[in-house]
Amino acid sequence: MGVKYYTQFVLTNEGGEGRDQEFSGVVEVNQATERYQTKDIEALLARNFDLGANEVRLINWARLH
């Protein structure tokens, strides 16, 4: 059973201006991320979009109960 989080993040386009995309919603991951640092969560989200971790900027990450 997965763990659900509300998240808000921005996908940045390193090469171009004005192409950033903001997303928000509920995601489900295989394990709790309370011990993760922001950069770890950004890397997790980036992998799901086939992007580099430097292309994701985390705004909010909160566990749902």
N, C-alpha and C positions, 0 to 999 in steps of 0.2 A: 504494500500500500504506500502510495506517495504522500508527500507533505506539500500542502498548498500554501502559496505566498501571493500576496498582492504586490505587483511590481510596476514601476514606472521608469522608463529608460529611454535614451536617445541613441539611435544609430547614426553615427557621424560618417560623412564622406570625406576622407582625408584629402582627396584630390580636388574637390570642388566646393564652392561656396553655395549656401542656400539649399543644399540637398539633404540636410539633417532631417531625420524622421523620428517623431516621438511616439512611443507606444505605452500603453498601460493596460493592465488586466491581471487575471489570475493565471499563474503557472503552477505546474506540479512537478516536483523533482523527487528522485528516488530516496533521498536522505535529508535530514534536517541540516540547515546551513548556519546555525547559530554561531558556530566557530569560524565561519568563513569571513575573510576580510572583503572589502568592497571590490578589490581587484580580482578576487576569486569568483565572485558572483558575475562580474562583467565578463570574465573568461568563459564561464558556464553559458551565459546568454549568447556570447559571440559564437561559440561552437555550434549552437542551434541555428544560427544564420550563416554559417560557413564564412565567418569574418574573423579578423584579428581582434584580440582583446582590446587593443587601442582604438577600435572603432565603435565601442559601446561605452556610454557614460551612464552610470546608474544614478537615478534620482531618488527612488524609494524602493524598499524591500521589506515587507512586513508579513510575518507568519499569520495565516488565518486559523482560527480555532473552530 
